[in-house]
């Protein structure tokens, strides 16, 4: 996943020229004297930014790359081939790249609600959050605000294979592709993993909604974007 941020650069140059008109062209600026024709081209010289990489062990090598800092080109003005004005320095782009284990799986996705058999009456999930709190599906909702990935859906999985805080990109061919975070667990997911099957459960507001919410799929693509918090 690469995120890009638009930026703009505003240039203001104040020049005093007696009886001179200024025409802006795509390739530069033409200055013309009214009494004696004289043309001088001022052009932009762009210094392209480079890319620096930050390697992270708990990010799979197969995960989407994340731009941590946007790159900005440097800019000079040149006058007849000579440096005229230095406008801005370049700023290198910083990209996060994973070096962790492969995180691509195909498996089963289902849904569950806080009123499921055996679930906590308060709707509490099995994992502690990064902040050390216990998230409730009833009072806190179906989403968790992650520092890097923003608002993500809550998933249950086998925590021995997918540690608490694992971020997963999910595509089951029915729901729109989404990002989830493993904050819960369940006996069915643990039993499936012991048999070599990946099974994750997507949290809904109720068991009834879980059955009709479009989560169920036996051929879901799971792409781990981060292993644990």
Buried (B, 14 or more C-beta within 10 A) or exposed (E): BEEEEEEEEEEEEEEEEEEEEEEEEEEBBBBEEEEEEEEEBBBBBEEEBEEEEEEBEBBBEBBBBBBBBBBBBBBBBBBEEEEBEEBEEBBEBBBBEBEBEEBEBEBBBBBBBBBBEEBBEEBBBBBBBBEEEBBBBBEBBBBBBBEEBEEBBBBBBBBEBBBBBBBBBBBBEEBEEBBBBBBBBBEBBBEBBEEEBBBBBBBBBBBEBBBEBBBBBEEBBBBBBBBBB
